[in-house]
Amino acid sequence: MSSHTKHQKPHNTQQYRTDDRMDLTTLNLKPLNLLIFPDWNQPEESVYLELEEMMRNLIAHPDRDFLTLLIDASQTLEQSELDCHLIISAIVLNLFMEEDLDTSCEPEIILLENLTQSQWLDILPQIQYRIKLKAENHQAIAESGTDKIPVVELKQLSEIALDSQALALREFGNQLYRQARYEAAIKHYERFLASQTGDIELYSNFSQCLRNLNRIEDAIALLEQGIRHYPTAGQLHFEIIKICQQNGRIQQAISSAERATQILPDEYVFKLLRHLTLPIVYDTPDDIQFYRERYVRELETLIQQTSLNNPQSKINALRGFGSFTNFYLAYQAHNVVESQSKYANLVHQIMAANYPQWVEPRQMPPLLENGKIRVGYISSFLHSYSGTLWLTGWLRYANTKQFEIYCYYTGNDPDLVTEQFREYSTEFRHIPHNLEAVCQQIIDDKLHILVFPEIGMDAPTIQIAALHLAPIQCTAWGHPVTSGLPTIDYFISSELMEPENARSHYSETLIKLPNIGVSYPKPLVGELNNSRLDFDLREDAIIYFCCQAPFKYLPQYDCILAEIARRVPQAQFIFPRGELLRKRLKRAFAAVNLDSEDYCLFRAIATRQEYIAMNFLADVFLDTFTWSGGNTSLEAIACNLPIVTCPGEFMRGLHADSFLKMLGVTDTIAQNEAAYIEIAVKLGKDSQWRRDIAERMSQRQDNLFDDRVCVTALEAFYQEVVRERLKQLTVDS
């Protein structure tokens, strides 16, 4: 055997044998799939030369990225010494060396070894052409049933065009998109659009691929192209509005919403987006005031313009609120109870117009024969999610002798945390994305109390909360802002998190449970298995971890980071989600004659394991002003990472403050901005103090996690309100 057969098999080669189950989803098929049947009885050199010519033509094909070559490798015993893998590998590698080609040009090859008739039946519909060779395995051709596949000569290969396979190109692009193979999907979409007009799904998927690769300009341009072809495609309008908002292009988002409203005047969601879209991050403090005033003004306009005087207008408004939340309103750092209540009352009116049977207050049902109170918890996030993870403790330590627990999971991303909710429930109802079905189920279950762990994160949950489905309805601090809804009776909060004037921040009656109000399970953080080098961090740096979502960082506090950097030259600030802050930070650091790029590292963290590792590798956790970290602070504490925090005006700004107080390590709680800087600088410069803080955090974690005192108080509250309501019924009757 000649020396050129000693190379390894090319990495783009797949192999399927008779004993393999044919799974077309695992085959790297492309929009254009070609099949050949070499005669392996030939001398090796003859096989080599013919396949080499085939490969040359394949590599030179203008659409090679969209081609797969399937090679029948059926062999007899007499042919067993001929190794087709080595021959093909040698051809490809030798061609690449001769032509000095990039590895991206390597053809996709699938070897088919002795397939059964049923396997051929599976794969033949995916093959467009058989390429005729000079010497072929005629027996294999006959047995494979390929006689109906068009046959072309090898010299005609360059004439085979993808244009006739346009639908296959589009479908392969969609398949690659669903597999998160975004670069490959983009190639297929681009090739399709070179000769065809895409459908709405293609423009949507293609733009999402570009967004996932942070090609924002290209994604917006593509959506604009799609809108030119499909001006009434609401999906494309919606996506361009959201992509602009999420990438700091607020004026473009609002103008896009205005355009959509003009083209689709009956689509209420675009009215919501036109009037109530808010920035995710603000450029200056003046911008906060501007958009706050705009929101108040535009909300009044929207309320006045909303008509519910015919069935279609009611349905349109219902659909609109099913795709919109005012989530970003409370991140402006002011008391939102008035604006929130006006917004929530509009939602309530629309829900009442569509579901009049579900808006009247409900009578308290009698207790069961066993005396148990039925409590329901409903959320789209009964899985591993920051807004509901804390809830597992309330359920884990529930007194099942006095309570029956009903959980309603309206999302559809179940995981191990979902199984915990299922385990702790008397009844677990998984009713994904079906508002009417879950509402009817709740009513049928005759609950005494219905609790929304969070209201404001998810549009359908707000709609459900705007109805009366149980006699007593509560919300909690999964989203630590008043719901504003007339249908929610109580806001369940925490003694340690609420300021003295807290009641003025809520439309609901405020209930303050002991301590932090939740029984948060101690995070499982394991041990550190990474080094700073794994994350491109300097070994000599003082790492300040800045891990909050970008909308928690307000522009008036950017100067604090710059001042810390000025006083701690080795400082390195890690922002896992802070790309939108780059421009602002550059300006703030420049004000003290520093370059933010020398201090700020914007690095996405892909997995929870990496996130926990960053907590271990960092020196200091910098909490945000006005809206404190919740789960992030608790996980930092579990990793013994010192936290610098400054209590805010509202409960949402007091999370870390309350955790550290319950922990009994309050040295790093600042009372003002100047003290915050001093503490952060001292932690950066004084490694002994830093170690002392970490050691005390480590020793006192049992003070904070898995607290059962608040659960006892919660259940006492449940019993009291149910007894009072039942007593009132007796008096009234």
C-alpha positions in Angstrom: 0.0 0.0 0.0 1.4 3.4 -1.0 2.5 5.8 1.7 -0.3 8.3 1.1 -2.8 5.9 2.7 -1.2 6.3 6.2 -3.0 9.5 7.2 -5.8 9.6 9.7 -9.4 9.8 8.8 -10.6 13.4 8.0 -12.6 14.9 10.8 -15.6 15.7 8.5 -16.2 12.0 7.8 -19.1 10.1 9.3 -19.5 6.3 9.1 -22.7 4.3 9.2 -22.8 0.5 9.2 -25.4 -2.2 9.0 -25.6 -2.5 12.8 -26.2 1.2 13.2 -29.8 2.5 13.6 -30.3 5.1 10.9 -30.9 8.4 12.6 -31.1 11.1 10.0 -30.9 13.8 12.6 -27.3 12.8 13.5 -26.2 12.6 9.9 -24.5 15.8 8.6 -26.7 16.0 5.6 -26.9 19.2 3.7 -29.4 20.8 1.3 -27.5 19.1 -1.6 -26.5 15.5 -1.0 -24.6 13.5 -3.6 -24.1 9.7 -3.7 -21.3 7.6 -5.3 -20.7 3.9 -5.6 -17.0 3.3 -6.1 -15.9 -0.1 -7.3 -13.6 -1.2 -4.5 -12.5 -4.2 -6.6 -10.3 -1.9 -8.6 -6.6 -1.6 -7.9 -6.0 0.8 -5.1 -4.3 3.4 -7.4 -7.4 3.4 -9.7 -9.8 4.0 -6.8 -7.5 6.7 -5.5 -7.3 8.6 -8.8 -11.0 8.5 -9.5 -11.9 9.6 -6.0 -9.3 12.3 -6.1 -10.9 13.7 -9.2 -14.3 13.6 -7.4 -12.8 15.4 -4.4 -11.2 18.1 -6.6 -14.5 18.8 -8.2 -16.3 18.8 -4.8 -13.8 21.2 -3.2 -14.0 23.5 -6.2 -17.8 23.6 -6.2 -19.1 27.2 -5.5 -21.6 25.7 -3.1 -19.3 23.2 -1.3 -20.5 24.5 2.1 -23.9 23.2 1.3 -22.9 19.8 -0.1 -22.5 16.4 1.5 -20.9 13.5 -0.3 -22.2 10.0 0.6 -19.9 7.2 -0.4 -21.0 3.6 -0.5 -18.3 1.6 1.2 -19.8 -1.9 0.8 -16.9 -4.5 0.6 -16.6 -8.2 0.1 -14.1 -10.4 1.9 -11.8 -10.2 -1.1 -11.7 -6.5 -0.7 -11.1 -6.4 3.1 -7.4 -5.2 2.7 -8.6 -2.0 1.0 -9.2 0.6 3.7 -11.6 3.2 2.3 -11.1 5.4 5.3 -7.4 5.7 4.7 -7.8 6.3 1.0 -10.3 9.1 1.5 -8.3 10.6 4.3 -5.2 10.6 2.2 -6.9 12.2 -0.8 -8.4 15.0 1.2 -5.2 15.8 3.1 -3.0 15.6 0.1 -5.3 17.9 -1.8 -5.2 20.4 1.0 -1.4 20.3 1.1 -1.2 20.7 -2.7 -3.7 23.5 -3.0 -2.9 25.1 0.4 -6.5 25.2 1.3 -8.1 26.3 4.6 -9.7 23.5 6.7 -13.0 25.2 6.3 -13.0 24.0 2.7 -13.0 20.3 3.8 -15.9 18.5 2.3 -18.6 16.8 4.4 -18.3 13.0 3.7 -20.4 10.1 5.0 -19.3 6.5 4.5 -22.2 4.1 4.1 -21.1 0.5 4.9 -23.3 -2.4 4.0 -26.6 -0.7 4.7 -29.8 -2.7 4.9 -32.7 -2.2 2.6 -34.7 -0.4 5.3 -31.7 1.9 6.0 -31.5 2.8 2.3 -35.2 3.6 2.3 -34.6 6.0 5.1 -31.8 7.9 3.5 -32.7 7.9 -0.2 -35.3 10.7 0.0 -32.5 13.0 1.2 -30.3 12.4 -1.8 -30.6 14.6 -4.8 -28.1 13.1 -7.3 -26.0 10.1 -7.9 -22.6 11.0 -9.5 -21.6 8.4 -12.1 -18.0 7.1 -11.8 -16.0 5.3 -14.5 -15.9 2.2 -12.4 -18.9 1.5 -10.1 -20.2 -1.2 -7.8 -23.2 -2.2 -9.9 -24.4 -4.8 -7.4 -24.6 -2.2 -4.6 -26.4 0.2 -6.9 -29.0 -2.4 -7.7 -29.5 -3.5 -4.1 -29.8 0.0 -2.8 -32.8 0.9 -4.9 -31.2 4.2 -6.2 -32.5 3.7 -9.7 -35.0 6.6 -9.3 -32.3 9.1 -8.3 -31.1 11.4 -11.1 -27.6 10.5 -12.4 -25.1 13.0 -13.6 -21.6 12.7 -14.9 -18.7 13.8 -12.8 -17.9 16.5 -15.3 -21.4 17.9 -14.8 -20.9 18.4 -11.0 -20.0 22.1 -11.3 -23.3 22.6 -13.1 -25.4 21.3 -10.2 -26.9 24.4 -8.7 -28.5 24.9 -5.3 -31.2 27.1 -6.6 -33.3 24.1 -7.3 -32.9 23.1 -3.7 -34.0 26.5 -2.2 -36.5 25.0 0.2 -33.9 22.5 1.5 -31.5 25.4 2.1 -34.1 27.2 4.2 -35.1 24.1 6.2 -31.5 23.2 6.9 -30.9 26.8 8.0 -33.9 26.5 10.4 -32.6 23.1 11.7 -29.2 24.5 12.3 -30.7 27.4 14.2 -32.7 25.1 16.4 -29.4 23.2 17.1 -27.7 26.5 18.1 -25.3 26.2 15.2 -25.6 29.8 14.4 -22.7 30.3 12.0 -23.7 27.4 9.9 -27.3 28.5 9.9 -26.3 32.0 8.7 -24.4 30.5 5.7 -27.5 28.6 4.7 -29.8 31.6 5.1 -27.5 33.9 3.2 -27.2 31.4 0.3 -31.0 31.0 0.2 -31.6 34.8 0.2 -29.1 35.1 -2.7 -31.7 33.8 -5.0 -35.0 33.8 -3.1 -37.1 35.9 -0.8 -37.3 34.4 2.7 -40.5 33.8 4.6 -41.2 35.5 8.0 -39.8 32.6 10.0 -36.5 32.8 8.1 -36.1 36.5 8.8 -36.9 35.9 12.4 -34.6 33.0 12.9 -31.8 34.5 10.8 -31.9 37.7 12.9 -31.8 35.7 16.1 -28.7 33.9 14.9 -27.1 37.3 14.3 -28.1 38.6 17.7 -26.7 35.5 19.4 -23.4 36.3 17.7 -23.7 39.9 18.8 -24.0 41.1 15.2 -26.6 43.7 16.2 -26.4 46.0 13.2 -26.7 43.1 10.8 -29.7 41.7 12.8 -31.5 45.1 12.6 -30.7 45.5 8.9 -32.1 42.0 8.2 -35.3 42.6 10.1 -35.8 45.9 8.1 -35.3 43.8 4.9 -37.9 41.4 6.1 -40.4 44.2 6.9 -39.9 45.6 3.4 -41.1 42.3 2.1 -43.7 41.7 4.8 -44.8 45.1 6.0 -47.7 43.7 8.1 -45.7 40.9 9.8 -46.2 41.9 13.4 -43.6 39.4 14.6 -40.8 41.2 12.7 -41.9 44.6 13.9 -42.0 43.3 17.5 -38.5 41.8 17.2 -36.9 45.0 15.8 -38.4 47.0 18.7 -37.1 44.6 21.3 -33.7 44.3 19.8 -33.3 48.0 19.7 -34.5 48.4 23.3 -32.2 45.6 24.6 -29.2 47.1 22.9 -29.5 50.7 24.1 -31.2 52.1 21.0 -34.3 53.5 22.8 -35.2 56.2 20.2 -35.0 53.7 17.4 -37.2 51.3 19.4 -39.9 53.9 20.0 -39.8 55.1 16.4 -40.1 51.5 15.2 -43.1 51.0 17.5 -44.7 54.2 16.1 -44.2 52.8 12.6 -45.8 49.4 13.6 -48.8 51.2 15.1 -49.4 53.1 11.9 -49.2 49.9 9.8 -51.0 47.7 12.3 -53.4 50.0 14.1 -55.4 47.2 15.6 -52.4 45.5 17.3 -52.6 46.8 20.8 -49.1 45.5 21.7 -47.6 48.1 19.5 -49.6 50.8 21.3 -48.1 49.6 24.5 -44.6 49.6 23.0 -45.1 53.0 21.5 -46.3 54.7 24.7 -44.5 52.7 27.5 -41.2 51.4 26.2 -38.4 52.3 28.6 -34.6 52.2 28.3 -32.8 49.3 29.8 -29.9 51.5 30.7 -29.8 55.3 31.0 -27.1 57.5 29.7 -27.4 60.3 32.3 -29.5 61.0 35.4 -31.4 63.6 33.3 -32.5 60.7 31.0 -34.0 58.9 34.0 -36.2 62.0 34.8 -37.1 62.4 31.1 -38.3 58.9 30.6 -40.0 58.8 34.0 -42.1 61.9 33.0 -42.7 60.4 29.5 -44.0 57.2 31.0 -46.5 59.0 33.3 -47.7 61.2 30.4 -47.9 58.4 27.8 -49.7 56.0 30.2 -52.4 58.6 30.6 -52.7 58.9 26.9 -52.9 55.1 26.5 -55.6 54.8 29.1 -57.7 57.5 27.3 -57.2 55.9 23.9 -58.0 52.4 25.0 -61.5 51.3 24.0 -63.2 48.1 25.1 -66.6 48.8 23.5 -66.6 45.8 21.1 -65.5 42.2 21.3 -62.6 42.6 18.9 -61.1 45.5 20.8 -61.3 43.5 24.0 -59.5 40.6 22.4 -56.8 42.9 20.9 -56.1 44.5 24.2 -55.9 41.1 25.9 -53.4 39.9 23.4 -51.4 43.0 23.7 -50.9 42.7 27.4 -50.0 39.0 26.9 -46.8 40.2 25.2 -45.8 43.2 27.3 -44.6 44.1 30.8 -43.5 47.3 32.4 -40.7 45.5 34.1 -38.1 48.3 33.7 -40.2 51.0 35.4 -39.1 50.3 39.0 -35.4 50.5 38.0 -35.7 54.3 37.8 -35.2 54.5 41.7 -38.4 56.2 42.7 -41.6 55.2 44.4 -43.7 53.7 41.6 -46.8 52.9 43.5 -48.9 55.5 41.7 -47.8 54.7 38.2 -47.9 51.0 38.9 -51.4 51.2 40.2 -52.6 53.1 37.1 -51.0 50.6 34.8 -52.3 47.6 36.8 -55.8 49.0 36.9 -55.7 49.2 33.1 -54.7 45.5 33.0 -57.5 44.7 35.4 -60.1 46.5 33.3 -59.0 44.6 30.2 -59.1 41.2 32.0 -62.5 42.0 33.5 -63.8 42.9 30.0 -62.6 39.5 28.7 -63.3 37.3 31.7 -66.2 38.9 33.7 -66.9 35.6 35.4 -63.4 35.7 37.1 -63.2 39.2 38.5 -65.7 39.2 41.3 -64.3 38.5 44.9 -64.6 34.9 45.8 -66.2 33.5 48.9 -63.9 31.7 51.3 -64.6 27.9 51.0 -65.0 26.0 54.3 -62.0 24.1 55.6 -61.6 20.5 54.7 -62.7 17.8 57.0 -59.1 17.4 58.1 -59.0 21.2 58.8 -56.3 21.9 56.3 -55.9 25.2 54.5 -55.4 25.0 50.7 -52.6 27.3 49.5 -51.7 27.6 45.9 -48.4 29.0 44.4 -48.5 30.0 40.7 -45.6 31.0 38.5 -44.1 30.6 35.1 -40.7 30.1 36.8 -41.0 27.0 38.9 -37.6 25.9 37.8 -34.1 27.1 38.5 -34.7 30.8 38.4 -33.8 33.7 40.6 -37.3 35.0 41.1 -38.6 31.7 42.6 -35.7 29.7 43.8 -36.2 31.0 47.3 -39.8 29.6 47.3 -38.6 26.1 47.7 -37.9 26.7 51.4 -41.4 27.9 52.1 -42.6 24.6 50.6 -39.9 22.3 52.1 -40.7 23.3 55.6 -44.5 23.6 55.2 -46.6 22.1 58.0 -48.4 19.4 56.0 -50.6 18.6 58.9 -52.2 22.0 58.6 -51.8 22.9 54.9 -52.3 21.4 51.5 -49.9 22.9 48.9 -50.9 23.3 45.3 -48.4 24.4 42.7 -49.3 25.7 39.2 -46.4 25.8 36.8 -47.3 27.8 33.8 -43.9 27.8 32.1 -42.3 24.9 30.3 -38.7 24.6 31.2 -38.8 21.9 33.8 -35.5 20.9 35.6 -34.4 19.5 38.9 -35.8 22.5 40.8 -39.1 21.8 39.2 -38.9 18.3 40.6 -38.4 19.8 44.1 -41.6 21.9 43.7 -43.4 18.7 42.6 -42.0 16.8 45.6 -43.1 19.4 48.1 -46.6 19.8 46.6 -49.8 18.0 47.6 -50.9 18.7 44.0 -48.5 19.8 41.2 -50.3 21.2 38.1 -48.1 21.7 35.0 -50.3 23.8 32.6 -47.9 25.6 30.3 -48.9 28.7 28.3 -52.7 28.3 28.7 -54.2 31.1 30.7 -57.8 30.0 30.6 -57.0 26.4 31.6 -54.9 27.3 34.6 -57.4 29.8 35.8 -60.2 27.2 35.6 -58.0 24.7 37.4 -57.3 27.1 40.2 -61.0 27.8 40.6 -61.9 24.1 40.5 -59.3 23.4 43.3 -61.2 25.8 45.6 -58.1 27.4 47.2 -58.2 29.5 50.3 -55.1 31.4 49.4 -53.3 32.0 46.1 -49.8 33.3 46.2 -47.9 34.8 43.2 -44.2 34.5 44.2 -43.5 37.3 41.7 -45.7 39.6 39.6 -44.0 41.7 36.9 -41.5 39.3 35.3 -43.9 37.6 33.0 -46.8 39.0 31.1 -49.3 36.2 31.4 -48.7 36.0 35.2 -49.7 39.7 35.5 -52.9 39.0 33.5 -53.8 36.0 35.8 -53.0 38.1 38.9 -55.5 40.7 37.6 -58.3 38.2 38.1 -60.0 37.0 41.3 -59.3 33.2 41.4 -59.1 32.7 45.2 -60.6 34.5 48.2 -57.2 35.8 49.4 -54.4 36.6 46.9 -50.9 37.5 47.8 -47.6 38.3 46.1 -44.0 38.2 47.4 -40.6 39.6 46.6 -39.6 37.4 43.7 -40.0 40.8 41.9 -39.7 43.3 44.8 -42.2 45.9 43.6 -45.8 46.5 44.3 -48.1 44.9 41.8 -50.5 47.8 41.9 -53.4 45.4 41.2 -56.7 45.7 43.0 -57.0 41.9 43.0 -53.9 41.4 45.2 -54.6 41.7 48.9 -51.2 41.3 50.5 -47.5 41.8 49.8 -45.4 39.3 51.8 -42.0 40.9 52.6 -39.3 40.9 55.3 -38.8 42.8 58.5 -35.1 43.3 57.7 -35.7 44.6 54.2 -38.4 47.2 54.8 -37.7 50.9 55.7 -39.9 52.7 58.2 -42.2 54.3 55.6 -42.6 51.0 53.7 -46.4 50.9 53.7 -46.4 53.9 51.3 -44.6 51.8 48.7 -47.4 49.3 48.2 -51.0 49.2 47.0 -51.3 45.9 48.9 -51.4 45.4 52.7 -47.8 44.8 53.7 -46.9 41.7 55.7 -43.4 41.7 57.1 -42.1 38.2 58.0 -39.2 37.8 60.5 -35.6 38.0 59.3 -35.3 38.0 55.5 -38.7 36.6 55.0 -37.7 33.5 53.1 -36.0 30.1 53.9 -33.4 30.3 51.3 -31.6 26.9 50.7 -27.9 27.1 51.2 -26.4 27.2 47.7 -24.3 24.2 46.7 -21.1 25.9 45.5 -18.6 23.0 45.8 -14.9 23.7 45.5 -12.8 25.9 43.2 -11.3 24.0 40.3 -10.3 27.0 38.2 -7.6 29.6 38.2 -7.6 33.2 37.3 -5.8 32.3 34.1 -8.9 30.4 33.0 -10.8 33.7 32.9 -8.0 36.0 31.6 -7.7 37.6 35.0 -4.5 39.1 36.2 -2.9 37.2 39.1 -2.0 40.4 40.9 -5.3 42.1 40.4 -7.8 43.0 43.1 -10.9 41.6 41.5 -14.2 43.5 42.1 -17.1 41.4 41.0 -19.9 43.5 39.4 -22.4 40.8 38.4 -25.7 42.5 38.4 -27.9 43.0 35.3 -27.1 46.2 33.4 -30.4 47.9 34.3 -29.5 47.9 38.0 -26.5 50.2 37.3 -27.6 53.8 37.3 -25.4 56.5 35.7 -25.1 58.7 38.8 -23.0 55.9 40.5 -20.5 55.2 37.7 -18.1 57.6 39.2 -17.8 55.4 42.3 -16.1 52.6 40.3 -13.8 55.2 38.7 -12.8 56.5 42.2 -12.1 53.0 43.5 -9.9 52.4 40.5 -8.1 55.6 41.1 -7.3 54.6 44.6 -6.7 50.9 44.0 -4.4 50.8 40.9 -4.5 47.0 40.7 -8.3 47.0 40.5 -10.1 44.9 37.9 -13.9 45.1 37.6 -15.6 42.0 36.1 -18.9 42.6 34.4 -20.5 39.3 33.2 -23.5 41.2 31.8 -22.2 44.8 31.5 -21.5 45.4 27.8 -24.2 48.1 27.6 -22.4 50.0 30.3 -19.1 50.3 28.4 -19.7 53.7 26.9 -20.8 55.2 30.3 -17.9 53.7 32.2 -15.4 55.0 29.6 -16.8 58.5 30.2 -16.7 58.1 34.1 -13.1 56.8 34.1 -11.9 59.5 31.7 -13.2 62.1 34.2 -10.4 61.0 36.6 -7.9 60.6 33.8 -8.2 56.8 33.6 -9.0 54.5 30.7 -11.9 52.1 31.7 -10.5 49.5 29.3 -7.5 49.1 31.6 -9.8 48.2 34.5 -13.1 46.9 33.3 -13.4 43.4 31.8 -16.7 42.6 30.1 -16.8 38.8 30.0 -19.9 36.6 29.6 -20.1 33.7 31.9 -21.6 30.6 30.2 -22.3 28.2 33.0 -23.3 28.3 36.7 -20.0 26.4 37.4 -18.1 29.3 35.9 -20.2 31.8 37.7 -19.5 30.2 41.1 -15.8 30.0 40.2 -15.8 33.7 39.6 -17.2 34.3 43.1 -14.3 32.2 44.5 -11.7 34.0 42.4 -12.9 37.5 43.1 -11.8 39.6 46.1 -14.8 41.8 46.6 -18.4 41.8 45.6 -19.7 45.3 44.7 -23.5 45.5 45.2 -25.5 48.0 43.2 -27.2 51.1 44.6 -31.0 51.5 44.7 -31.6 47.8 43.6 -29.5 45.3 45.5 -28.5 41.8 44.4 -30.8 39.1 45.8 -29.7 35.6 44.7 -26.3 36.9 43.6 -25.6 38.3 47.1 -26.7 35.0 48.7 -24.4 33.0 46.4 -21.5 35.4 47.1 -22.1 34.8 50.8 -22.0 31.0 50.2 -18.6 31.5 48.6 -17.4 33.7 51.5 -17.0 36.7 49.2 -17.0 40.1 51.1 -19.9 42.3 49.9 -19.9 46.0 49.8 -23.5 47.4 49.9 -25.3 50.6 50.7 -28.9 50.4 51.8 -31.4 52.0 49.4 -34.7 53.8 49.9 -36.9 50.9 49.0 -37.0 47.2 49.9 -35.4 46.3 46.6 -32.4 48.3 47.6 -32.0 46.4 51.0 -31.4 42.8 50.0 -27.7 42.5 50.7 -28.0 44.8 53.7 -30.6 42.4 55.3 -28.5 39.3 54.5 -25.4 40.7 56.1 -27.3 41.8 59.2 -28.9 38.4 59.6 -25.4 36.9 59.0 -24.0 39.1 61.7 -21.2 40.5 59.5 -22.0 44.2 59.0 -18.6 45.7 58.6 -19.0 46.2 54.9 -22.4 48.0 55.0 -22.0 51.6 54.0 -24.3 54.4 54.9 -23.5 56.6 52.0 -21.5 56.7 48.8 -18.4 58.0 50.4 -18.4 55.2 52.9 -19.0 52.7 50.1 -15.8 53.9 48.4 -13.8 53.7 51.6 -14.9 50.2 52.4 -14.3 49.0 48.8 -10.8 50.6 48.8 -9.9 49.1 52.2 -11.0 45.7 51.2 -8.9 46.0 48.1 -5.8 47.1 50.0 -6.1 45.2 53.3 -5.9 41.5 52.5 -5.9 40.6 56.2 -9.2 42.4 56.8 -10.6 40.8 53.6 -9.7 37.4 55.0 -11.2 38.2 58.4 -14.5 39.2 56.8 -14.5 36.0 54.7 -13.8 33.8 57.7 -16.6 35.3 59.7 -19.0 34.9 56.8 -18.0 31.2 56.6 -18.6 30.6 60.3 -22.1 32.3 60.4 -23.8 31.0 57.3 -26.2 28.9 59.4 -27.7 32.2 60.7 -28.9 33.0 57.2 -29.8 29.9 55.2 -32.7 27.5 55.7 -34.4 29.8 58.2 -37.6 28.2 59.5 -38.7 31.0 61.7 -40.1 32.9 58.8 -42.0 29.8 57.6 -43.7 29.5 60.9 -44.7 33.2 60.8 -45.9 32.8 57.2 -48.2 29.9 58.1 -49.5 31.8 61.2 -50.4 34.7 58.8 -52.2 32.2 56.5 -54.2 30.8 59.4 -55.1 34.2 60.7 -56.5 35.6 57.5 -58.4 32.5 56.7 -60.0 32.4 60.2 -60.9 36.1 59.9 -62.5 35.6 56.6 -64.5 32.5 57.7 -65.5 34.3 60.9 -66.8 37.3 58.8 -68.8 34.9 56.7 -70.5 33.5 59.8 -71.3 37.0 61.1 -72.7 38.0 57.7 -74.9 34.9 57.4 
